[in-house]
Amino acid sequence: MALFPSSSSHPYRSPLWARYGLALLATGLAFALQWLLWRWLAPTPYFLFLAAVVLSAWLGGHGPGALSTVAALVLTRLFFRETPPAFSLAAHPSVTSALFTGVAALMTLVAARVRTTLHAAQVARAEAQANGHVLDITLRSIGDAVLTTDSHGLVRFINPIASYLSGWRESDAIGQPLERVLRLVEPSTREPIALVLAEQSAERPIQLGQQALLLSKNGAELPIEHTAASLSGPQGHRLGSVIVFRDISARFREDHEHAKLLAREHDALLEAETQRERLETLFMQAPVAICLTRGPDHIVELVNPLGQTLVGQRLAPGRSIRETLSGLDPNLLHLLDEVFRKGTPFVGHEVPLRADFSGTGQDEVKYFDLTWQPWRGLHGETLGTMGLCAEVTEQVLARREVEALATDLQRALQIRDDFLSVASHELKTPLTSLQLQLQLLWRSLPETDADGNPHPARKRIEATRKPAERLHQLVNNLLDVSRIRAGRLALEHETVDFAALLHDVVARAEADAAGAGCKLILQAASPVIGRWDRLRLEQVVTNLLSNAIKYGASHPVELSVVQDGPLARLTVRDHGIGIPPDSQARIFQRFERAVSERHYGGFGLGLWICKQIVESLGGDIRVESQPGQGATFIVALPLEPPASGRSDADSGSGSESGSSSTG
């Protein structure tokens, strides 16, 4: 059926009256010509009438042709009746009329048939042209890209959409091979795609569906959806192919976004499942008992294996705690009721609970760290309780055992301190007597013998006095330790010139320093007056100077004291072996040493005693040192005793293990 059919499918578009009138007019014209030419056409009166019949049939069809034939017969009978020659067919009028009628009828049929055939061909040609024009407009106007080829694969048509997407102008694309104009690759593998021509039929129309990347002439890549079909003629021979494709960039982006959303959703589901498994693993393998209950009757919702173990495998989901643990302490049940009713968490440490935990009918006491808190819903309503429970029975028993051992240790330390105190007192008396006797004996002997040489007995007495003094110092240190530990280190504050006291100590130590090869350098030009315990302050200076001489042998020892505002600052510096940084925090504690006992003697008490005395006077002591670069001890003391200063060393409860002391 034509897309734009003609106004009438009949070959004769004129009205009926016009066609019959035209037949009469043609017959009349033939009659007039015959009348005018009668002289020359007398033998053939039907010749012009036959032309009128043919014209009437051509222009009007069968009816007007028949009318013209009848009119010609009548006019011939009425007006042209002369006798023709004897040899003419007209000599017999009936034969002539019959012959004219037959020829006229035949010519009418032929003319009408030819006119109808020519009209049908013209209409078909017009319709074909109209259909081709409409098809061309349609293909150029549709939203999909269309491209056709001939049987040799050369492009014969490309619509504007296909031209725009491929980057080829229509004039450039026509005549080009299809694979050059339409370059397709697989999106994932980037492999070229060969177009597969589908057989088009009424049962299976062409549908878009295959996706690919179109490489346009300008180098751009465009995702498309395409289908190729083969075009065949009426006899089945191949005429070419048609390729239909469309831009799916928007859908491609939507699919890509959808795929990303699905991937994220998948990842989220995996993460949620992982989290669930992790939480379940954490819940089931938690090192504490966990129990979740619902409602005022405390129906168990969840309980981990450790929670079941603690109560003898009797606490199971769906059962009430009241029924499961019938022998449970009523205070615990009351606690659960309070947590559920008030919504206030409860935390308890080492809570003793008495119940039949083993299920043997025997109540026993166990200790737990409990945490009970309300379990709330999404809207804040209390659904139940959530409890975390860790059994600490072994820890409690172990701590109690440790506490008992600590008590025994403190008692042993007290006995030791008492022994040291008594032993120090008992040793001090004979040592003092021994020192006095040695001093009297040393003074009673002459300086030289009969030969004028130094008296040998004086040398032996001098050699004996030094160990005795050393032993006396050690006894004094032990006695100070016992006093400090007992809190009986009494301080007698008086006005003291720190500079003068330093001069006295240095003067008494010069002999020992000379024996060790040390040069004492003192810087104390101006007085530094303050209120301190003279004897204890002298003890501090003596200990620091003795350590400097011991560990800085053969090197100078520098001492200075200055007033720094409300403080007196004492500095004792040697250039000996130094103290490692990791040992500097230990040297002010008891019985600890920063050096080997094989090379340096002492109990490790001197610096600890110095620290206790300095702190009792309200000051502080510190050290600055690097290995191999000597050590500098700095003592800072307030000029006036603190208002709430300690009158005794109440820090005697310090640690038994401390740092290196060189006393």
C-alpha positions as CSV (number, residue, x, y, z in Angstrom):
1,M,0.0,0.0,0.0
2,A,1.3,3.4,-1.0
3,L,2.3,5.8,1.8
4,F,0.7,8.7,-0.1
5,P,-1.9,7.2,-2.6
6,S,-3.4,9.3,-5.3
7,S,-6.8,11.0,-4.8
8,S,-8.4,8.2,-7.0
9,S,-7.2,4.8,-7.9
10,H,-9.4,4.9,-11.1
11,P,-7.6,5.7,-14.4
12,Y,-10.3,8.2,-15.4
13,R,-10.5,11.1,-13.0
14,S,-13.1,13.1,-15.0
15,P,-16.8,13.0,-14.0
16,L,-19.1,10.6,-15.7
17,W,-21.0,13.2,-17.6
18,A,-17.8,14.8,-18.8
19,R,-16.5,11.5,-20.2
20,Y,-19.8,10.7,-22.1
21,G,-20.0,14.3,-23.3
22,L,-16.5,14.1,-24.5
23,A,-17.5,10.9,-26.4
24,L,-20.4,12.7,-28.1
25,L,-18.1,15.7,-28.8
26,A,-15.5,13.4,-30.5
27,T,-18.2,11.7,-32.5
28,G,-19.6,15.0,-33.6
29,L,-16.2,16.3,-34.7
30,A,-15.7,13.1,-36.7
31,F,-19.2,13.6,-38.3
32,A,-18.3,17.2,-39.1
33,L,-15.0,16.2,-40.7
34,Q,-16.7,13.4,-42.6
35,W,-19.4,15.8,-43.8
36,L,-16.8,18.3,-44.9
37,L,-14.6,15.7,-46.6
38,W,-17.4,13.6,-47.9
39,R,-16.3,14.2,-51.5
40,W,-13.0,12.6,-50.8
41,L,-13.9,10.1,-48.0
42,A,-17.2,8.8,-49.3
43,P,-15.9,5.3,-49.7
44,T,-14.8,5.1,-46.1
45,P,-17.3,6.9,-43.8
46,Y,-16.3,4.9,-40.7
47,F,-12.7,5.9,-40.8
48,L,-13.1,9.1,-38.8
49,F,-15.8,7.6,-36.6
50,L,-13.4,4.8,-35.7
51,A,-10.8,7.4,-34.6
52,A,-13.6,9.1,-32.5
53,V,-14.4,5.7,-30.9
54,V,-10.7,5.1,-30.0
55,L,-10.4,8.6,-28.6
56,S,-13.6,8.3,-26.6
57,A,-12.5,4.9,-25.2
58,W,-9.0,6.2,-24.4
59,L,-10.3,9.3,-22.6
60,G,-13.5,7.8,-21.1
61,G,-13.4,4.1,-21.0
62,H,-15.7,1.4,-22.2
63,G,-18.9,3.3,-21.8
64,P,-18.0,6.4,-23.8
65,G,-16.4,4.2,-26.5
66,A,-19.7,2.2,-26.8
67,L,-21.6,5.4,-26.9
68,S,-19.4,6.8,-29.7
69,T,-19.8,3.5,-31.6
70,V,-23.6,3.7,-31.5
71,A,-23.6,7.3,-32.4
72,A,-21.3,6.7,-35.4
73,L,-23.6,3.9,-36.6
74,V,-26.7,6.1,-36.4
75,L,-25.1,9.1,-38.1
76,T,-23.7,6.9,-40.8
77,R,-27.1,5.3,-41.5
78,L,-28.8,8.7,-41.5
79,F,-26.4,10.9,-43.4
80,F,-24.0,8.8,-45.5
81,R,-26.0,6.4,-47.6
82,E,-24.6,6.8,-51.1
83,T,-23.9,3.7,-53.0
84,P,-20.3,2.8,-53.0
85,P,-18.5,1.1,-55.8
86,A,-19.4,-2.6,-56.5
87,F,-16.1,-3.9,-55.5
88,S,-16.2,-2.2,-52.0
89,L,-17.3,-3.8,-48.8
90,A,-19.6,-0.9,-48.3
91,A,-21.9,-2.4,-51.1
92,H,-23.4,-4.4,-48.3
93,P,-24.3,-2.0,-45.4
94,S,-25.0,-4.6,-42.9
95,V,-21.6,-6.2,-43.3
96,T,-19.9,-2.8,-43.1
97,S,-21.8,-1.9,-39.9
98,A,-21.0,-5.2,-38.3
99,L,-17.4,-4.9,-39.2
100,F,-17.3,-1.3,-37.9
101,T,-19.0,-2.4,-34.7
102,G,-16.5,-5.3,-34.1
103,V,-13.5,-3.2,-34.8
104,A,-14.8,-0.4,-32.6
105,A,-15.5,-2.8,-29.8
106,L,-12.1,-4.3,-30.1
107,M,-10.4,-0.8,-30.2
108,T,-12.5,0.3,-27.2
109,L,-11.3,-2.7,-25.2
110,V,-7.7,-2.2,-26.2
111,A,-7.7,1.5,-25.6
112,A,-9.3,1.2,-22.2
113,R,-7.0,-1.6,-21.2
114,V,-3.9,0.2,-22.3
115,R,-5.1,3.4,-20.6
116,T,-5.8,1.4,-17.4
117,T,-2.4,-0.3,-17.6
118,L,-0.5,2.9,-18.2
119,H,-2.4,4.6,-15.4
120,A,-1.6,1.8,-13.0
121,A,2.1,2.0,-13.9
122,Q,2.1,5.8,-13.5
123,V,0.4,5.5,-10.1
124,A,2.8,2.8,-9.0
125,R,5.8,4.9,-10.2
126,A,4.4,7.9,-8.3
127,E,3.7,5.9,-5.2
128,A,7.2,4.4,-5.4
129,Q,8.7,7.8,-5.7
130,A,6.6,9.1,-2.8
131,N,7.4,6.1,-0.7
132,G,11.1,6.5,-1.4
133,H,11.0,10.1,-0.5
134,V,9.1,9.4,2.7
135,L,11.5,6.6,3.6
136,D,14.4,8.8,3.0
137,I,12.9,11.5,5.2
138,T,12.0,8.9,7.8
139,L,15.5,7.4,8.0
140,R,17.0,10.8,8.2
141,S,14.7,11.9,10.9
142,I,14.6,8.9,13.3
143,G,16.6,9.0,16.4
144,D,18.6,5.9,15.7
145,A,21.6,5.8,13.4
146,V,21.0,3.9,10.2
147,L,23.7,2.9,7.6
148,T,23.1,0.7,4.5
149,T,25.6,-1.1,2.2
150,D,25.4,-2.8,-1.2
151,S,26.2,-6.4,-1.8
152,H,29.9,-5.6,-1.9
153,G,29.9,-4.0,1.6
154,L,30.2,-0.4,0.4
155,V,28.3,2.3,2.2
156,R,25.3,3.5,0.1
157,F,23.3,5.4,2.7
158,I,24.1,7.0,6.1
159,N,21.7,9.2,8.0
160,P,22.7,12.3,9.9
161,I,22.7,10.5,13.3
162,A,25.1,7.8,12.0
163,S,27.2,10.5,10.4
164,Y,27.4,12.4,13.7
165,L,28.2,9.4,15.8
166,S,30.8,7.9,13.4
167,G,32.4,11.3,12.5
168,W,32.0,10.7,8.8
169,R,30.3,13.2,6.5
170,E,27.7,11.6,4.2
171,S,29.6,12.6,1.1
172,D,32.8,11.1,2.5
173,A,31.1,7.9,3.8
174,I,29.3,7.0,0.6
175,G,31.3,4.4,-1.3
176,Q,33.6,3.6,1.6
177,P,34.0,0.0,3.0
178,L,31.7,-0.6,6.0
179,E,34.6,-1.7,8.3
180,R,36.3,1.6,7.7
181,V,33.3,3.8,8.5
182,L,31.9,1.7,11.3
183,R,34.9,0.5,13.5
184,L,33.6,-1.5,16.5
185,V,35.6,-3.0,19.4
186,E,34.7,-5.2,22.4
187,P,34.5,-2.9,25.5
188,S,36.3,-5.3,27.8
189,T,38.9,-6.9,25.5
190,R,39.4,-4.1,23.0
191,E,39.2,-6.7,20.3
192,P,37.7,-5.6,16.9
193,I,34.1,-6.8,16.3
194,A,33.0,-8.3,13.0
195,L,29.3,-7.5,12.2
196,V,27.1,-10.5,12.0
197,L,24.2,-10.1,9.5
198,A,20.9,-11.3,10.8
199,E,18.3,-12.7,8.4
200,Q,15.3,-10.3,8.5
201,S,11.9,-11.9,8.5
202,A,8.4,-10.9,9.6
203,E,8.5,-13.5,12.4
204,R,11.8,-12.1,13.8
205,P,12.1,-8.3,13.3
206,I,15.5,-6.5,13.8
207,Q,16.1,-5.6,17.4
208,L,19.0,-3.6,19.0
209,G,20.9,-5.5,21.6
210,Q,24.6,-6.1,20.9
211,Q,26.8,-3.6,22.7
212,A,30.2,-2.3,21.5
213,L,32.5,0.6,21.5
214,L,32.4,2.8,18.3
215,L,35.7,4.4,17.3
216,S,34.7,7.5,15.5
217,K,36.8,9.2,12.8
218,N,38.0,11.9,15.2
219,G,39.3,9.3,17.7
220,A,36.5,9.4,20.3
221,E,35.1,6.3,21.8
222,L,31.3,5.9,22.1
223,P,29.4,3.0,23.6
224,I,26.6,1.9,21.2
225,E,24.0,-0.8,20.9
226,H,23.8,-2.2,17.3
227,T,22.2,-4.8,15.1
228,A,23.1,-5.7,11.5
229,A,20.6,-7.4,9.0
230,S,20.9,-8.6,5.5
231,L,18.7,-7.1,2.7
232,S,17.4,-9.6,0.1
233,G,15.4,-9.1,-3.1
234,P,12.1,-10.8,-4.2
235,Q,14.0,-13.7,-5.7
236,G,16.2,-14.1,-2.6
237,H,19.4,-12.6,-4.0
238,R,21.3,-10.4,-1.6
239,L,21.0,-6.7,-2.1
240,G,23.2,-5.5,0.7
241,S,22.9,-4.9,4.5
242,V,21.4,-2.4,6.9
243,I,23.1,-1.5,10.3
244,V,21.1,0.2,13.0
245,F,22.8,1.5,16.1
246,R,22.2,4.1,18.8
247,D,24.2,6.0,21.4
248,I,23.9,4.4,24.9
249,S,26.3,6.7,26.7
250,A,23.6,7.7,29.2
251,R,22.5,4.2,29.8
252,F,26.1,3.1,29.9
253,R,26.8,5.6,32.6
254,E,23.6,4.6,34.4
255,D,24.6,0.9,34.1
256,H,28.1,1.8,35.3
257,E,26.7,3.7,38.2
258,H,24.2,0.9,38.9
259,A,27.1,-1.6,38.8
260,K,29.0,0.6,41.2
261,L,26.0,0.8,43.5
262,L,25.6,-2.9,43.3
263,A,29.3,-3.4,44.0
264,R,29.1,-1.1,46.9
265,E,26.0,-2.8,48.1
266,H,27.7,-6.2,47.7
267,D,30.7,-4.9,49.6
268,A,28.5,-3.4,52.3
269,L,26.7,-6.8,52.6
270,L,30.0,-8.6,52.8
271,E,31.3,-6.1,55.3
272,A,28.0,-6.4,57.3
273,E,28.4,-10.2,57.2
274,T,32.0,-9.9,58.1
275,Q,31.1,-7.6,61.0
276,R,28.3,-10.0,62.1
277,E,30.7,-13.0,62.0
278,R,33.3,-10.9,63.8
279,L,30.8,-9.8,66.5
280,E,29.5,-13.4,66.8
281,T,33.1,-14.7,67.1
282,L,33.9,-11.9,69.6
283,F,30.7,-12.7,71.5
284,M,31.3,-16.5,71.5
285,Q,35.0,-16.3,72.3
286,A,35.0,-13.3,74.6
287,P,37.2,-13.8,77.7
288,V,34.3,-12.6,79.9
289,A,30.8,-14.1,80.4
290,I,28.1,-12.2,78.5
291,C,24.4,-12.6,79.1
292,L,21.5,-10.7,77.5
293,T,18.1,-10.9,79.2
294,R,14.7,-9.5,78.2
295,G,11.8,-8.3,80.2
296,P,11.2,-8.0,84.0
297,D,11.5,-11.8,84.4
298,H,15.0,-11.7,82.9
299,I,14.5,-14.2,80.1
300,V,17.8,-15.2,78.6
301,E,18.2,-14.0,75.0
302,L,21.8,-14.7,74.4
303,V,24.6,-16.2,76.5
304,N,28.1,-17.1,75.4
305,P,29.8,-20.4,76.3
306,L,31.9,-18.9,79.1
307,G,28.7,-17.6,80.7
308,Q,27.3,-21.1,80.5
309,T,30.5,-22.5,81.9
310,L,30.4,-20.2,84.9
311,V,27.0,-21.5,85.9
312,G,27.4,-25.2,85.0
313,Q,25.8,-25.2,81.5
314,R,22.4,-24.5,83.0
315,L,21.9,-21.0,81.7
316,A,20.3,-21.3,78.2
317,P,18.3,-19.0,75.9
318,G,14.6,-18.9,76.5
319,R,14.9,-19.6,80.3
320,S,14.5,-17.2,83.1
321,I,17.5,-16.5,85.4
322,R,15.2,-16.9,88.4
323,E,14.4,-20.5,87.3
324,T,17.8,-21.4,86.0
325,L,19.8,-20.2,89.0
326,S,17.4,-20.9,91.8
327,G,20.1,-20.8,94.4
328,L,21.4,-17.4,93.3
329,D,22.0,-14.7,95.8
330,P,18.7,-12.7,96.2
331,N,20.7,-9.5,96.2
332,L,21.8,-10.2,92.7
333,L,18.2,-10.7,91.5
334,H,17.3,-7.5,93.3
335,L,20.2,-5.8,91.5
336,L,18.9,-7.1,88.1
337,D,15.4,-5.8,88.9
338,E,16.8,-2.4,89.9
339,V,18.9,-2.1,86.7
340,F,15.8,-3.0,84.6
341,R,13.4,-0.7,86.5
342,K,15.6,2.4,86.9
343,G,17.9,2.0,83.9
344,T,21.0,2.7,86.0
345,P,24.1,0.7,85.3
346,F,25.8,-1.2,88.1
347,V,29.5,-1.9,88.3
348,G,31.0,-4.2,91.0
349,H,34.5,-5.4,91.6
350,E,35.3,-8.7,93.3
351,V,31.7,-9.2,94.2
352,P,31.3,-12.5,96.2
353,L,28.4,-14.6,95.0
354,R,27.3,-17.8,96.8
355,A,25.4,-20.3,94.6
356,D,25.4,-23.8,93.4
357,F,27.6,-23.0,90.4
358,S,28.6,-26.6,89.7
359,G,25.1,-28.1,90.0
360,T,26.1,-30.6,92.6
361,G,23.8,-29.2,95.3
362,Q,26.8,-27.7,97.2
363,D,26.9,-23.9,97.4
364,E,30.2,-22.2,96.9
365,V,31.6,-18.7,96.9
366,K,33.1,-17.2,93.8
367,Y,34.3,-13.7,93.1
368,F,33.3,-11.7,90.0
369,D,33.7,-8.4,88.4
370,L,30.2,-7.5,87.3
371,T,28.8,-4.9,84.9
372,W,25.0,-4.8,84.5
373,Q,23.5,-2.1,82.3
374,P,20.1,-1.6,80.7
375,W,19.5,-2.9,77.2
376,R,17.6,-0.2,75.3
377,G,15.7,-0.3,72.1
378,L,15.8,2.2,69.2
379,H,13.4,4.6,70.9
380,G,15.2,4.5,74.3
381,E,12.8,2.0,75.9
382,T,14.3,-0.6,78.3
383,L,14.1,-4.0,76.7
384,G,16.1,-5.9,79.3
385,T,19.5,-6.1,80.8
386,M,23.0,-6.8,79.5
387,G,25.6,-8.2,81.8
388,L,29.3,-8.8,81.6
389,C,30.8,-11.0,84.2
390,A,34.5,-12.0,84.7
391,E,35.3,-14.5,87.4
392,V,38.3,-13.3,89.4
393,T,38.2,-15.9,92.1
394,E,41.8,-17.0,91.4
395,Q,43.0,-13.4,91.2
396,V,41.4,-12.6,94.6
397,L,42.9,-15.6,96.2
398,A,46.3,-14.9,94.6
399,R,46.1,-11.2,95.7
400,R,45.3,-12.3,99.2
401,E,48.2,-14.6,99.2
402,V,50.5,-11.8,97.9
403,E,49.1,-9.5,100.6
404,A,50.0,-12.1,103.2
405,L,53.4,-12.5,101.8
406,A,53.8,-8.7,101.7
407,T,52.9,-8.6,105.3
408,D,55.4,-11.2,106.1
409,L,58.0,-9.4,104.1
410,Q,57.3,-6.1,105.9
411,R,57.6,-7.9,109.2
412,A,60.9,-9.4,108.0
413,L,62.1,-6.0,106.9
414,Q,61.1,-4.5,110.2
415,I,63.1,-7.2,112.0
416,R,66.0,-6.5,109.7
417,D,65.9,-2.8,110.4
418,D,65.6,-3.4,114.1
419,F,68.6,-5.7,113.9
420,L,70.6,-3.1,111.9
421,S,69.7,-0.4,114.4
422,V,70.6,-2.6,117.4
423,A,73.8,-3.9,115.7
424,S,74.8,-0.4,114.7
425,H,74.4,0.9,118.3
426,E,76.3,-2.2,119.6
427,L,79.1,-1.8,117.1
428,K,79.4,2.0,117.4
429,T,80.4,1.9,121.1
430,P,83.5,-0.5,120.8
431,L,84.5,1.2,117.5
432,T,84.5,4.6,119.2
433,S,86.6,3.2,122.1
434,L,88.9,1.6,119.6
435,Q,89.4,4.9,117.7
436,L,90.1,6.8,120.9
437,Q,92.6,4.2,122.0
438,L,94.4,4.3,118.7
439,Q,94.4,8.1,118.7
440,L,95.9,8.1,122.3
441,L,98.4,5.5,121.4
442,W,99.4,7.4,118.2
443,R,99.9,10.6,120.2
444,S,101.9,8.9,123.0
445,L,104.5,7.6,120.5
446,P,107.4,9.9,119.5
447,E,107.5,10.9,115.9
448,T,111.0,9.4,115.3
449,D,112.9,6.4,116.7
450,A,116.5,6.5,118.1
451,D,117.9,6.6,114.6
452,G,115.8,9.7,113.6
453,N,113.6,7.7,111.2
454,P,109.8,8.0,111.4
455,H,108.6,5.7,114.2
456,P,107.4,2.4,112.7
457,A,104.6,2.0,115.3
458,R,103.0,5.3,114.3
459,K,102.8,4.0,110.7
460,R,101.1,0.8,111.8
461,I,98.7,2.8,114.0
462,E,97.9,5.2,111.1
463,A,97.2,2.2,108.9
464,T,94.9,0.8,111.5
465,R,93.0,4.1,112.1
466,K,91.9,4.3,108.5
467,P,90.0,1.0,108.4
468,A,88.6,1.8,111.8
469,E,87.3,5.1,110.5
470,R,85.9,3.4,107.4
471,L,84.1,0.9,109.6
472,H,82.8,3.7,111.8
473,Q,81.4,5.5,108.8
474,L,79.7,2.3,107.6
475,V,78.1,1.8,111.0
476,N,76.9,5.4,111.0
477,N,75.4,4.9,107.6
478,L,73.6,1.7,108.8
479,L,72.4,3.6,111.9
480,D,71.1,6.5,109.7
481,V,69.3,4.0,107.5
482,S,67.5,2.5,110.5
483,R,66.6,6.0,111.8
484,I,65.3,7.1,108.4
485,R,63.3,3.9,108.0
486,A,61.9,4.4,111.5
487,G,61.2,8.1,110.9
488,R,63.5,9.2,113.7
489,L,66.0,11.3,111.7
490,A,65.9,14.4,113.9
491,L,67.1,17.8,112.5
492,E,68.5,20.6,114.6
493,H,68.2,23.9,112.6
494,E,70.7,26.6,113.3
495,T,72.4,29.5,111.5
496,V,75.1,28.1,109.3
497,D,77.6,29.7,106.8
498,F,77.5,27.2,104.0
499,A,80.7,28.6,102.5
500,A,82.7,28.2,105.8
501,L,81.3,24.7,106.3
502,L,82.5,23.8,102.8
503,H,86.0,25.2,103.5
504,D,86.2,23.0,106.6
505,V,85.1,19.8,104.8
506,V,87.6,20.5,102.0
507,A,90.4,21.1,104.5
508,R,89.8,17.7,106.2
509,A,89.6,15.9,102.9
510,E,92.8,17.3,101.4
511,A,94.9,14.4,102.7
512,D,92.6,11.8,101.2
513,A,92.4,13.8,97.9
514,A,96.2,14.0,97.7
515,G,96.5,10.3,98.2
516,A,94.0,9.7,95.3
517,G,95.9,12.2,93.1
518,C,93.0,14.7,93.1
519,K,93.3,18.4,93.2
520,L,90.5,20.1,95.1
521,I,89.3,23.4,93.5
522,L,87.0,25.4,95.8
523,Q,84.9,28.4,94.8
524,A,83.2,29.9,97.9
525,A,84.3,33.5,98.2
526,S,81.2,35.0,99.7
527,P,79.2,33.7,102.7
528,V,76.0,31.9,102.1
529,I,74.0,32.1,105.3
530,G,71.0,29.9,106.0
531,R,69.3,27.8,108.7
532,W,70.1,24.1,108.4
533,D,71.2,21.2,110.5
534,R,75.0,21.6,110.5
535,L,76.0,18.0,111.1
536,R,73.6,16.7,108.5
537,L,74.6,19.3,106.0
538,E,78.3,18.4,106.6
539,Q,77.4,14.8,106.1
540,V,75.9,15.5,102.7
541,V,79.0,17.5,101.6
542,T,81.3,14.9,102.9
543,N,79.5,12.0,101.1
544,L,79.5,13.9,97.8
545,L,83.1,14.9,98.1
546,S,84.1,11.3,99.0
547,N,82.3,10.0,96.0
548,A,84.0,12.6,93.7
549,I,87.5,11.6,95.0
550,K,86.7,7.9,94.7
551,Y,85.3,8.0,91.2
552,G,87.4,10.9,89.9
553,A,90.8,9.7,91.1
554,S,93.8,11.5,89.4
555,H,91.5,14.2,88.2
556,P,90.6,17.6,89.7
557,V,87.4,17.9,91.8
558,E,85.6,21.3,91.7
559,L,83.3,22.5,94.5
560,S,81.3,25.7,94.7
561,V,78.4,27.2,96.7
562,V,76.5,30.3,95.8
563,Q,73.3,32.0,96.8
564,D,70.6,31.9,94.1
565,G,67.8,34.0,95.4
566,P,66.1,32.2,98.3
567,L,68.3,29.1,97.6
568,A,71.8,28.0,98.3
569,R,73.2,26.0,95.4
570,L,76.0,23.5,96.0
571,T,77.9,22.0,93.0
572,V,80.4,19.1,93.3
573,R,81.9,18.1,90.0
574,D,84.5,15.4,89.2
575,H,86.1,14.4,85.9
576,G,86.1,10.7,86.5
577,I,84.2,7.7,84.9
578,G,80.8,9.3,84.8
579,I,77.3,7.8,85.2
580,P,75.3,6.2,82.3
581,P,71.9,8.0,81.7
582,D,70.0,4.8,82.5
583,S,71.6,4.6,85.9
584,Q,71.1,8.2,87.0
585,A,67.6,7.5,88.2
586,R,68.8,4.7,90.4
587,I,71.8,6.1,92.2
588,F,69.7,7.9,94.9
589,Q,68.1,4.8,96.2
590,R,69.2,2.1,98.6
591,F,71.6,-0.7,98.0
592,E,71.9,0.0,94.3
593,R,75.2,0.7,92.5
594,A,76.1,2.1,89.1
595,V,79.6,0.5,89.1
596,S,81.0,-2.9,89.8
597,E,81.4,-3.8,93.5
598,R,84.7,-5.5,92.7
599,H,86.3,-2.2,91.8
600,Y,84.6,0.2,94.1
601,G,83.6,-0.6,97.7
602,G,80.5,0.5,99.6
603,F,77.0,-0.5,100.5
604,G,75.2,1.8,98.1
605,L,73.7,3.9,100.9
606,G,75.6,7.2,100.8
607,L,73.6,9.0,98.0
608,W,70.3,7.6,99.4
609,I,71.1,9.1,102.8
610,C,72.1,12.4,101.1
611,K,68.8,12.5,99.3
612,Q,66.8,11.8,102.4
613,I,68.7,14.6,104.3
614,V,68.4,17.1,101.5
615,E,64.6,16.5,101.1
616,S,64.2,16.7,104.9
617,L,65.8,20.2,104.7
618,G,63.2,21.1,102.0
619,G,65.7,20.9,99.1
620,D,66.5,18.6,96.1
621,I,69.5,16.9,94.7
622,R,70.2,15.9,91.1
623,V,73.0,14.7,88.9
624,E,74.3,15.6,85.4
625,S,76.7,13.2,83.8
626,Q,77.8,11.4,80.7
627,P,80.0,8.2,80.6
628,G,83.7,9.1,80.6
629,Q,83.0,12.8,81.2
630,G,82.6,12.9,85.0
631,A,79.6,13.7,87.1
632,T,78.2,17.0,88.5
633,F,76.0,16.8,91.6
634,I,73.8,19.8,92.3
635,V,72.1,20.4,95.7
636,A,69.6,23.2,96.1
637,L,68.5,24.1,99.7
638,P,66.2,26.9,100.8
639,L,67.9,29.4,103.1
640,E,65.0,29.1,105.5
641,P,63.4,25.8,106.5
642,P,60.0,25.3,105.0
643,A,57.0,26.2,107.1
644,S,55.8,22.6,107.1
645,G,59.2,21.1,106.5
646,R,60.0,17.6,107.7
647,S,61.8,17.3,110.9
648,D,62.6,13.7,110.1
649,A,63.0,11.5,107.1
650,D,59.6,10.0,106.9
651,S,60.4,8.6,103.5
652,G,61.9,5.6,105.0
653,S,59.2,3.5,103.6
654,G,60.9,3.8,100.2
655,S,61.6,0.9,97.9
656,E,64.1,-1.7,99.0
657,S,65.7,-1.7,95.6
658,G,67.2,1.5,94.4
659,S,70.1,2.9,92.4
660,S,73.8,2.9,92.7
661,S,75.0,4.6,95.8
662,T,78.7,4.9,96.5
663,G,78.7,5.7,100.1
